[in-house]
Amino acid sequence: EMSIIHDMDLVYDLKLADRENEIHSKPGLENAGRNMYNQVGADLPGRMNESQKAAWDRYYEPVIRDFKSRKLEGKALAGWKYQRYMSDYLSVIQSVDRNIGRVLDYLEANGLLENTLIVYTSDQGFYMGEHGWFDKRFMYEESFRTPLLVRLPGGEKRVVNQLIQNIDYAPTFLELAGVEIPEDIQGESFLPLLQGKQVPEWRQSLYYHYYEYPSEHA
């Protein structure tokens, strides 16, 4: 269930939980969508305190009013949902970017930058409208690739084209720290690749299996 036009939920995914309760989630998400945006201590379960809820409402209430006034359907509704989703997504990315900068500034100001391995990654890639989808899970290029940026002190700028997986992180960190890598760890240290060395026996293929059953992504 990854289709923007069919599956992207107005309340759960786009956060259009209006005070009047006129905008509803699709069957199965009714409570999940509303409960995410309730204030802690309200009649229904919630996740925000009073000031957080107030900030949330200041941002989303104009969006909700605009959406209701448009009375969109079909292709126009799909386009509006996509633009709204991307606006929220990119706002989050900007916040992440800004706060990573704060961390880097702190490391530099305190003389720690050249003694710190910095790794920026995530769980999976994400569909940003490709194939008409949002979310992830399917083994297509956009979601199969995982973001991975590494700053190795003293290293040169390079692109590593070998296949690296998240199971490789732990052995890489252990090797860099001079700690013995346990034999039962499945991954491989990619520190030699970061250092520009050739690793002839590096993996040439990957196996992927996404399993979630019974659920919406079955």
BAFI-3210 file (N, C-alpha, C; in Angstrom, 3 decimals, decimal comma, padded with zeros to 6 digits):
// residues 218
n [1|2|3|4|5|6|7|8|9|10|11|12|13|14|15|16|17|18|19|20|21|22|23|24|25|26|27|28|29|30|31|32|33|34|35|36|37|38|39|40|41|42|43|44|45|46|47|48|49|50|51|52|53|54|55|56|57|58|59|60|61|62|63|64|65|66|67|68|69|70|71|72|73|74|75|76|77|78|79|80|81|82|83|84|85|86|87|88|89|90|91|92|93|94|95|96|97|98|99|100|101|102|103|104|105|106|107|108|109|110|111|112|113|114|115|116|117|118|119|120|121|122|123|124|125|126|127|128|129|130|131|132|133|134|135|136|137|138|139|140|141|142|143|144|145|146|147|148|149|150|151|152|153|154|155|156|157|158|159|160|161|162|163|164|165|166|167|168|169|170|171|172|173|174|175|176|177|178|179|180|181|182|183|184|185|186|187|188|189|190|191|192|193|194|195|196|197|198|199|200|201|202|203|204|205|206|207|208|209|210|211|212|213|214|215|216|217|218]
n.u [000,844|001,403|000,773|000,490|-001,857|-003,889|-003,361|-002,052|-002,673|-004,911|-004,988|-003,252|-000,824|-000,574|-001,252|-003,604|-005,446|-008,264|-009,960|-012,714|-013,219|-013,856|-012,334|-011,333|-009,586|-008,652|-010,241|-009,060|-007,025|-008,138|-008,047|-005,264|-004,305|-005,565|-004,782|-002,066|-001,809|-003,023|-003,184|-001,146|-002,720|-005,252|-008,611|-008,245|-005,389|-002,240|000,622|001,806|002,816|001,250|002,362|003,675|001,538|000,181|002,017|002,035|-000,630|-000,678|000,850|-000,411|-003,180|-003,812|-003,089|-004,935|-007,356|-006,994|-006,903|-009,517|-011,022|-010,497|-011,632|-010,774|-010,389|-009,602|-006,991|-006,097|-006,272|-004,387|-002,026|-001,951|-001,657|000,863|002,568|002,155|003,139|005,826|006,644|006,513|008,334|010,779|011,121|011,685|014,108|015,673|015,804|017,171|019,582|020,466|020,898|022,822|024,893|025,252|026,282|028,702|029,959|030,314|032,082|034,329|034,912|035,679|037,972|037,678|037,086|038,986|039,417|037,322|035,124|032,664|029,482|026,828|023,689|020,772|017,731|016,348|016,187|013,804|010,656|009,975|007,718|008,401|007,360|004,807|004,681|004,971|006,742|008,542|010,301|009,797|011,927|013,182|015,296|015,237|014,441|015,964|018,581|020,603|021,143|024,479|027,025|030,344|032,767|036,040|038,655|041,439|041,103|040,655|038,526|036,212|034,273|032,809|032,194|031,614|029,451|027,932|026,607|024,297|025,063|027,740|028,636|029,233|031,622|033,381|033,562|034,636|037,131|038,375|038,563|040,420|039,637|039,076|037,352|034,499|034,093|031,567|030,229|028,421|028,883|031,358|034,314|034,479|036,532|039,066|038,177|037,352|039,811|040,859|041,899|042,331|040,058|039,953|038,214|035,694|032,100|029,858|027,186|023,813|021,344|017,898|015,050|011,876|009,661|006,478|003,813|000,647|-000,144|-000,262|001,634|001,815]
n.v [-001,184|001,584|003,539|006,877|008,131|006,324|005,249|007,005|008,452|010,934|011,811|010,163|010,058|012,642|014,343|015,791|016,215|017,423|019,794|019,660|017,105|016,246|015,251|012,109|009,028|006,195|002,921|001,039|002,702|004,611|005,213|005,241|007,358|009,663|009,491|010,010|012,738|013,774|015,475|014,683|013,163|013,734|012,544|010,484|008,402|010,111|011,995|014,448|017,298|020,218|022,634|021,687|020,690|023,070|024,435|022,672|022,883|025,579|025,473|023,512|024,037|026,212|024,876|022,791|024,232|025,369|023,044|022,008|023,992|023,685|021,308|018,946|016,396|013,237|013,441|016,005|015,971|013,987|015,266|017,437|016,068|014,904|017,194|018,316|016,314|016,204|018,754|018,622|016,525|017,512|019,673|018,402|017,169|019,444|020,341|018,211|018,434|020,970|020,532|018,538|020,088|021,662|019,751|019,108|021,608|021,823|019,681|020,561|023,002|022,089|020,671|018,032|017,052|015,880|013,481|011,848|009,567|010,093|009,118|009,127|007,921|005,865|003,936|002,723|003,607|005,887|006,302|009,035|009,766|008,404|005,943|006,479|006,179|006,358|005,860|002,755|-000,318|-002,086|-003,805|-001,881|000,470|003,038|002,666|000,557|001,321|002,710|005,647|006,704|008,364|009,029|010,405|010,171|010,888|012,517|011,218|010,870|012,507|010,410|008,137|005,193|002,338|-000,291|-002,913|-002,209|-003,024|-002,543|-004,344|-004,218|-002,106|-002,388|-004,145|-002,420|-000,164|-001,414|-002,320|000,121|001,139|-000,512|-002,899|-006,363|-008,185|-010,077|-013,531|-014,364|-012,258|-011,136|-009,198|-007,263|-005,381|-002,205|-000,445|-000,632|000,032|002,672|003,768|003,657|001,293|-001,788|-004,464|-007,545|-009,745|-008,763|-008,630|-009,452|-009,550|-009,315|-010,460|-009,943|-009,705|-008,826|-009,013|-008,875|-009,870|-010,851|-007,730|-004,225|-004,126|-006,595]
n.w [000,000|-001,178|-002,912|-003,934|-004,846|-004,153|-001,583|000,216|003,218|004,405|007,079|008,653|007,150|006,007|008,012|008,475|010,656|011,595|013,772|013,655|012,958|010,389|008,391|007,481|008,184|006,155|006,370|009,131|009,888|011,446|014,284|014,687|013,111|014,218|016,936|016,916|016,920|019,127|022,256|025,067|027,807|027,063|026,236|024,423|023,560|023,299|021,996|022,331|024,275|025,836|024,760|022,497|021,020|020,537|018,877|016,747|015,840|015,033|012,754|011,092|010,956|009,110|006,755|006,720|006,514|003,974|002,419|002,780|001,557|-001,109|-002,094|-003,514|-006,059|-007,643|-010,062|-009,405|-006,614|-006,050|-006,924|-005,141|-002,685|-003,081|-003,290|-000,746|000,908|000,134|000,893|003,711|004,114|003,101|004,772|007,163|006,441|006,084|008,717|009,933|008,529|009,359|012,104|012,096|011,197|013,489|015,252|013,952|014,049|016,816|017,336|015,901|017,200|019,661|019,264|018,390|015,933|014,206|015,360|015,174|013,739|011,408|010,563|008,374|007,889|007,161|007,555|005,175|001,666|000,114|-001,492|-003,478|-004,942|-007,245|-009,566|-008,819|-006,115|-002,466|000,627|001,137|000,982|-001,374|-003,718|-005,520|-007,251|-005,954|-003,244|-002,432|-002,305|000,243|002,105|002,684|004,035|004,830|006,950|007,242|009,325|007,929|005,560|001,956|-000,472|-001,945|-003,966|-003,033|-004,718|-004,216|-002,925|-000,018|003,171|005,948|007,903|007,862|009,324|012,145|012,283|010,946|012,642|014,892|013,927|013,348|015,887|016,940|018,052|018,501|016,017|016,444|015,513|014,750|013,617|010,851|008,899|006,996|007,550|006,126|006,214|004,831|002,227|002,568|002,916|000,448|-000,495|-002,336|-002,329|-003,150|-002,712|-002,196|-001,746|-004,437|-004,887|-003,529|-001,197|-000,803|001,254|002,015|004,615|005,836|007,284|008,593|007,182|006,174|004,174|003,058]
ca.u [000,000|002,364|000,331|000,134|-003,242|-004,841|-003,043|-001,549|-003,802|-004,974|-004,719|-002,077|000,380|-000,500|-001,431|-004,737|-006,397|-008,955|-010,722|-014,118|-013,270|-014,517|-011,408|-011,227|-008,634|-009,225|-010,482|-007,875|-006,113|-008,921|-007,496|-003,821|-004,100|-005,987|-004,041|-000,723|-001,813|-003,707|-002,348|-001,020|-003,662|-006,598|-009,417|-007,602|-003,921|-001,586|002,082|002,314|002,411|000,400|003,064|003,919|000,270|-000,111|002,890|001,532|-001,872|-000,359|001,382|-001,263|-004,553|-003,960|-003,008|-006,211|-008,373|-006,751|-007,304|-010,975|-011,594|-010,233|-012,545|-010,060|-010,676|-008,859|-005,598|-005,781|-006,055|-003,109|-000,962|-001,896|-001,106|002,308|003,250|002,071|004,038|007,197|006,924|006,813|009,540|011,960|011,289|012,375|015,481|016,363|016,057|018,252|020,795|020,868|021,383|024,105|025,851|025,526|027,173|030,023|030,541|030,739|033,280|035,451|035,225|036,254|039,146|037,347|036,705|039,986|039,530|035,966|034,540|031,286|028,722|025,453|022,981|019,372|017,350|016,270|015,820|012,379|010,070|009,524|006,823|008,772|006,383|003,562|004,728|005,694|007,162|009,777|010,080|009,998|013,327|013,498|016,515|015,090|014,367|016,972|019,791|020,540|022,095|025,674|028,122|031,317|033,927|037,164|039,712|042,625|040,781|040,449|037,169|036,077|033,026|033,028|031,168|031,332|028,182|028,073|025,343|024,350|025,748|029,178|028,991|029,860|033,024|034,164|033,816|035,525|038,488|038,927|038,852|041,448|039,005|038,955|036,029|034,042|033,980|030,177|029,666|028,222|029,363|032,783|034,778|034,776|037,582|040,025|037,582|037,418|041,217|041,246|042,581|041,621|039,653|039,562|037,166|034,478|030,868|029,415|025,731|023,097|020,033|016,959|013,745|011,051|008,572|005,569|002,531|-000,296|-000,105|-000,593|002,639|001,928]
ca.v [000,000|002,679|004,450|008,213|008,464|005,408|004,802|008,050|008,801|012,362|012,080|009,433|010,424|014,072|015,052|016,710|015,884|018,686|019,889|019,319|015,668|016,072|014,518|010,786|008,065|005,007|001,857|000,420|003,729|005,675|005,593|005,501|008,694|010,681|009,396|010,572|014,187|014,191|015,934|013,743|013,455|013,869|011,331|009,463|008,416|011,154|012,010|015,816|018,101|021,343|023,586|021,020|020,644|024,430|024,700|021,824|023,469|026,833|025,151|022,680|024,503|026,888|023,855|022,082|025,136|025,466|021,776|021,898|024,968|023,286|020,221|018,291|015,000|012,649|013,791|017,228|015,557|013,270|016,260|018,188|015,172|014,773|018,439|018,475|015,319|016,616|019,936|018,149|015,688|018,352|020,465|017,529|017,021|020,705|020,355|017,249|019,031|022,083|020,029|017,880|021,192|022,038|018,727|019,284|022,837|021,519|018,839|021,385|024,001|021,427|019,914|016,608|016,691|015,025|012,223|011,311|009,025|010,559|008,280|009,570|006,872|005,716|002,531|002,421|004,730|006,235|006,745|010,426|009,885|007,482|004,864|006,859|005,638|006,886|004,773|002,075|-001,769|-002,862|-003,845|-001,032|001,234|004,179|002,284|-000,458|002,054|003,319|006,756|006,441|009,322|008,776|011,289|009,538|011,893|012,302|010,508|011,659|012,419|009,354|007,389|003,748|001,709|-001,649|-003,136|-002,156|-003,206|-002,063|-005,324|-003,925|-000,965|-002,797|-004,532|-001,238|000,624|-002,193|-002,311|001,459|001,332|-001,459|-003,966|-007,602|-008,408|-011,437|-014,370|-014,606|-011,091|-011,478|-008,165|-007,091|-004,010|-001,501|000,534|-000,603|000,741|004,098|004,164|003,589|000,037|-002,783|-005,669|-008,415|-010,710|-008,095|-009,231|-009,032|-009,643|-009,203|-011,089|-009,068|-010,302|-008,022|-009,854|-008,274|-010,516|-010,063|-006,293|-003,467|-004,317|-008,019]
ca.w [000,000|-001,285|-003,958|-003,472|-005,177|-003,529|-000,225|001,104|004,068|004,703|008,488|009,144|006,396|005,699|009,292|008,383|011,722|011,857|015,023|013,403|012,659|009,102|007,529|008,091|007,644|005,538|007,362|009,705|010,385|012,075|015,589|014,587|012,568|015,184|018,192|016,761|017,033|020,339|023,360|026,170|028,875|026,504|026,383|023,607|023,706|022,516|022,078|022,436|025,426|025,454|023,895|021,223|020,295|020,076|017,734|015,660|015,313|014,329|011,429|010,244|010,785|007,809|005,703|006,727|005,957|002,536|001,805|002,772|000,623|-002,497|-002,472|-004,607|-006,413|-008,748|-010,316|-008,652|-005,228|-006,001|-007,024|-003,888|-001,665|-003,324|-002,936|000,708|001,501|-000,136|001,705|005,059|004,090|002,905|005,992|008,119|005,974|006,379|010,161|010,166|007,965|010,226|013,383|011,837|011,178|014,879|015,805|013,345|014,619|018,186|017,264|015,453|018,226|020,828|018,870|018,306|014,569|013,564|016,102|015,180|012,511|011,275|009,631|008,164|007,159|007,561|007,414|003,749|000,827|000,192|-002,756|-003,485|-006,092|-008,323|-009,779|-008,164|-004,749|-001,319|001,508|000,724|001,063|-002,595|-004,133|-006,660|-007,012|-005,052|-001,830|-002,120|-001,936|001,569|002,217|003,496|003,901|005,889|007,033|007,929|009,517|007,111|004,329|000,747|-001,007|-002,951|-004,020|-002,933|-005,552|-003,779|-002,232|001,434|003,872|007,334|008,746|007,795|010,179|013,408|012,122|010,554|013,852|015,763|013,378|013,502|017,309|017,356|018,825|017,735|015,440|016,728|014,321|014,352|012,931|009,438|007,998|006,765|007,727|004,872|006,453|003,707|001,089|002,898|002,801|-000,957|-000,782|-003,130|-001,587|-004,267|-002,396|-001,720|-002,269|-005,758|-004,981|-002,267|-001,111|-000,116|001,507|002,908|005,098|006,822|007,035|007,769|007,439|004,960|003,135|002,751]
c.u [000,884|001,959|-000,061|-001,353|-004,236|-004,614|-002,539|-002,714|-003,759|-004,617|-003,413|-000,795|000,537|-000,864|-002,564|-005,824|-007,088|-009,756|-012,160|-014,327|-014,067|-013,642|-011,105|-010,168|-009,378|-009,404|-009,182|-006,904|-006,838|-008,306|-006,023|-003,560|-004,427|-005,111|-002,646|-000,693|-002,604|-002,704|-002,309|-001,975|-005,073|-007,343|-008,822|-006,093|-003,305|-000,090|002,655|001,928|001,677|001,097|003,373|002,645|-000,094|000,724|002,431|000,310|-001,610|000,112|000,327|-002,686|-004,742|-003,911|-004,346|-007,321|-008,233|-007,217|-008,818|-011,594|-011,463|-011,183|-011,993|-010,508|-009,713|-007,413|-005,183|-005,507|-004,712|-001,936|-000,814|-001,279|000,410|003,057|003,254|003,066|005,496|007,585|007,285|008,138|010,797|012,192|012,020|013,845|016,293|016,714|017,190|019,580|021,350|021,493|022,636|025,211|026,218|026,486|028,594|030,718|031,063|032,032|034,503|035,881|035,925|037,426|038,919|037,131|037,680|040,243|038,184|035,589|033,080|030,590|027,294|024,757|021,532|019,010|017,295|016,098|014,310|011,895|009,546|008,668|007,194|007,767|005,015|003,515|005,299|006,020|008,389|009,484|010,320|011,446|013,506|014,649|016,362|015,089|015,388|018,295|019,572|021,548|023,275|026,770|029,052|032,429|034,979|038,269|040,961|042,360|040,603|038,992|037,124|034,680|033,370|031,882|030,849|030,017|028,420|026,693|025,456|024,981|027,264|029,598|029,768|031,316|033,925|034,534|034,803|036,961|039,134|039,314|039,936|040,924|038,843|037,522|035,607|033,809|032,540|029,500|029,590|028,824|030,872|033,165|035,061|035,801|038,623|039,491|037,604|038,834|041,740|041,963|041,696|041,310|039,101|038,363|035,868|033,240|030,453|027,895|025,129|021,800|019,118|015,626|012,993|009,844|007,754|004,177|001,928|-000,233|-000,328|000,418|002,850|001,939]
c.v [001,239|003,718|005,802|008,475|007,588|005,215|005,885|008,635|010,270|012,680|011,438|009,892|011,930|014,949|016,063|016,330|017,173|018,616|019,414|017,833|015,393|015,303|013,186|009,932|006,922|003,926|001,208|001,425|004,812|006,142|005,970|006,919|009,773|010,674|009,999|012,053|014,694|014,651|014,886|014,156|013,688|012,548|010,169|009,512|009,495|011,141|013,408|016,431|019,344|022,306|022,976|020,992|022,018|024,790|023,916|022,467|024,768|026,561|024,488|023,200|025,313|025,910|023,133|022,954|025,253|024,197|021,666|022,827|024,531|022,197|019,424|016,850|014,551|013,090|015,036|016,901|014,841|014,247|017,059|017,350|015,050|016,026|018,657|017,542|015,732|017,837|019,534|017,388|016,556|019,288|019,675|017,380|018,281|020,793|019,403|017,845|020,121|021,559|019,169|018,935|021,638|021,042|018,899|020,534|022,585|020,705|019,663|022,366|023,389|020,515|018,421|016,124|015,713|013,745|011,515|010,795|009,449|009,730|008,801|008,508|006,850|004,244|002,147|003,716|004,912|006,649|008,166|010,675|008,989|006,331|005,207|006,465|006,625|005,668|004,067|000,591|-002,553|-002,757|-003,160|-000,121|002,293|003,777|001,217|000,187|002,736|004,462|006,380|007,443|009,118|009,815|010,613|010,578|011,556|011,598|011,445|011,524|011,342|008,757|005,905|003,057|000,271|-001,719|-003,215|-002,268|-002,693|-003,077|-005,100|-002,813|-001,401|-003,238|-003,368|-000,415|-000,097|-002,151|-000,943|001,729|000,376|-002,599|-005,195|-007,797|-009,847|-012,240|-014,519|-013,363|-011,374|-010,463|-008,137|-005,628|-003,382|-000,388|000,538|000,142|002,249|004,634|004,042|002,313|-000,879|-004,003|-006,655|-009,307|-010,060|-008,639|-008,617|-009,033|-009,577|-009,989|-010,185|-009,777|-009,404|-008,846|-009,117|-008,820|-011,043|-008,587|-005,581|-003,668|-005,799|-008,282]
c.w [000,000|-002,328|-003,370|-003,695|-004,416|-002,031|000,726|001,898|004,476|006,148|008,934|008,462|006,209|006,890|009,268|009,391|012,149|013,159|014,833|013,133|011,377|008,112|008,207|007,401|006,967|006,610|007,820|010,293|011,192|013,391|015,498|014,100|013,567|016,438|018,106|017,107|018,232|021,389|024,459|027,286|028,371|026,650|025,589|023,825|022,823|022,726|022,265|023,773|024,916|024,493|022,530|020,382|019,752|018,856|016,511|015,005|014,562|012,912|010,538|010,065|009,499|006,636|005,589|006,132|004,437|001,825|001,705|001,730|-000,828|-002,996|-003,670|-004,812|-007,493|-008,844|-009,535|-007,187|-005,087|-006,057|-005,746|-002,787|-001,826|-002,888|-001,423|001,393|001,321|000,695|003,132|005,098|003,999|004,087|007,056|007,731|006,277|007,864|010,530|009,721|008,885|011,525|013,252|011,791|012,584|015,529|015,261|013,881|016,026|018,185|016,881|016,544|019,431|020,478|018,720|016,869|013,935|014,348|016,137|013,799|012,470|010,200|009,565|007,324|007,605|007,446|005,928|002,977|000,855|-001,184|-002,607|-004,720|-007,257|-008,372|-009,191|-006,699|-003,739|-000,454|000,928|000,498|-000,223|-003,066|-005,488|-006,263|-005,916|-003,579|-001,449|-001,720|-000,591|001,635|003,106|003,129|005,083|005,809|007,893|008,095|008,700|005,807|003,150|000,298|-002,084|-002,870|-003,984|-003,673|-005,146|-002,999|-000,727|002,065|005,301|008,281|008,746|008,757|011,413|013,225|011,693|011,778|014,773|015,254|013,582|014,952|017,823|018,202|017,934|017,267|015,727|015,453|013,838|013,755|011,435|008,482|007,878|006,982|006,363|005,093|005,335|002,484|001,320|002,712|001,374|-001,347|-001,630|-002,265|-002,614|-003,963|-001,940|-002,428|-003,602|-005,901|-003,580|-002,351|-000,300|000,037|002,471|003,313|006,135|006,540|008,311|008,155|006,114|003,847|002,816|001,246]
res [e|m|s|i|i|h|d|m|d|l|v|y|d|l|k|l|a|d|r|e|n|e|i|h|s|k|p|g|l|e|n|a|g|r|n|m|y|n|q|v|g|a|d|l|p|g|r|m|n|e|s|q|k|a|a|w|d|r|y|y|e|p|v|i|r|d|f|k|s|r|k|l|e|g|k|a|l|a|g|w|k|y|q|r|y|m|s|d|y|l|s|v|i|q|s|v|d|r|n|i|g|r|v|l|d|y|l|e|a|n|g|l|l|e|n|t|l|i|v|y|t|s|d|q|g|f|y|m|g|e|h|g|w|f|d|k|r|f|m|y|e|e|s|f|r|t|p|l|l|v|r|l|p|g|g|e|k|r|v|v|n|q|l|i|q|n|i|d|y|a|p|t|f|l|e|l|a|g|v|e|i|p|e|d|i|q|g|e|s|f|l|p|l|l|q|g|k|q|v|p|e|w|r|q|s|l|y|y|h|y|y|e|y|p|s|e|h|a]
***
